[in-house]
Amino acid sequence: MFANATNALVRVFLAPLCAACGKSLARPLASPVCESCWLSVRRLAPPCCVRCGDALPSWRTGGPLCARCRRRTPRFVIARSAGVYEGSLRTILHAFKYEGRRLLAAPLGRLMRDAGSDVLAGADAVVPVPLHPIRAWQRGFNQADDLACQLGLPVWRALRRCRHGPPQAALPAARRHANVRTAYAPSWRFRYRSTRARPPSIVILVDDVMTTGATVEACSRVLMEGGVRSVRVLTVARAVAGPRSPPLRPLDPSSVPHR
């Protein structure tokens, strides 16, 4: 009763709107996104590439790997995402990343834990993909770091972005690998730990969106060259490749983050 009364007062005096659809929130204290928008988040369903998680037209097309992973084996062993980078999830991530809605890190983290339980199992630490200091100063925070803090494992800030360039989202796929090839390096934490003890054996690389995999591939290379044995990848969303729409399934209502 107290929660209902408090939510009603907030609705009357502040009239907060959903960060995704812009409609009035029925339970503004529970989440800045309404239940309908959470329920419209779409998950990738099989068939998917067993390595990078990208959608496959069918299991008969090239086996269990996508064309990109068949051409070149990634340095990471597995990558998984909580949903498809479209519709409400895309809008929620834009609100989180560009509008400073940092409270969304908690519900997005719950979606990641639900989708990536197999990826997280047995891991030693999570490593957020870093921002260049200039971009971190402009944005005020690193969205990958906020997400990493929600996953229930030690956060190891082992990487730094050493070269400032255009954001990956602004580049065509063909230029993304070149844009980040030398953009990441070990942080002082990585170097200091490496001189005193071996780095964690299995780490989870965390980011908000995975598209071509160029960023996580560049980060994985730095981690493995520094002594990490195995790198896994977990992101909130996946921008699926190819002209065909992937098989999708709706979000399970029981996993709506603010329920």
Secondary structure, DSSP 8 states (H G I E B T S, - for coil): -HHHHHHHHHHHHH--B-TTT--B-SSTTT-SS-HHHHHT-EEE-SSB-TTT--B-S-TTTTTTS-HHHHHS--SSSEEEEEEESSHHHHHHHHHHHHS--GGGHHHHHHHHHHHTHHHHTT--EEEE----HHHHHHHSS-HHHHHHTTSSS-B---EEE-S----GGGS-HHHHHHHHTTSEEE-HHHHHHHHHS---SEEEEEEEEESSSHHHHHHHHHHHHTT-SEEEEEEEEE---SSS---EEE--GGG-TT-
